[in-house]
Amino acid sequence: MAYLGTMKWMRAPVPATGPAVHPDDLAPPSWHRMREMAWHLPRVLAGLGPIGPRGPENGPPVLVIPGFLASDRTTMDIRRALARSGWRVHPWGLGLNRGAKIDTMELLSARLDEIYDGRPVLLIGWSLGGMFARQLAHRHPDKVRAVVTLCSPFSGDYKTNTNVRELYERVAGHDVNEPPFARLDGKPPVPTLAFWSRRDGIVAPSAARGQEHEIDRAVEIDTYHVGAVLWRPALVRIVGEIGRFLSEVEDSSLSRSDGEVAVTR
């Protein structure tokens, strides 16, 4: 987050001609990054404590992937909230997320293998971490229970759907449309839940909400971008919605296996 103040204060570019652009399709003004920083700084100490797995050892497994320029310290609060609800929560264990690298999917695949004990793993990713989670699920659907994205810009034009694109390209060392590994588009072949917010100071609302063919369900939360991983009221809502979503989609799957008509969303 410390790097967010180094960019010019300007709205992400949009086409000068053509049909009017819906406000939800616009990245927030760049000065909103400063608000995100200011809102996060008083909560930095919440990231202190042991980094390792949390929650009951026999709890259902979940892997939490941090966002761009974030680490397992940043996701400490949401991992604690999940652990309190009975999940066995694992950090990603790869240090600071500096963007997509040539070995990112290999390292995440190995991490998934470490956690997988015969029970599919729930993948939760914040911001860029959610985009990594979707890619991982495309590659290993047999080991993934579901994907949950938190304010992740997986939909729309990657050049304009956030206000940190220039910073990302500078740090990651590649164009956002040319990641160093094959990017698999479309909805992962597992249940997919997307959280998004109109108060997000980094990502355009529609980019995190996705389109109907990209997700199974989208849920709006009332918080800033960083609030999706550390603001307690948002965490309570997120954990509860995850539980309800999994119960519904898995009950629906059981109904289909029994030859009954599944309930659609």
Order of alpha helices (4+ residues) and beta strands (2+ residues): alpha-beta-alpha-beta-alpha-beta-alpha-beta-alpha-beta-alpha-beta-alpha-alpha
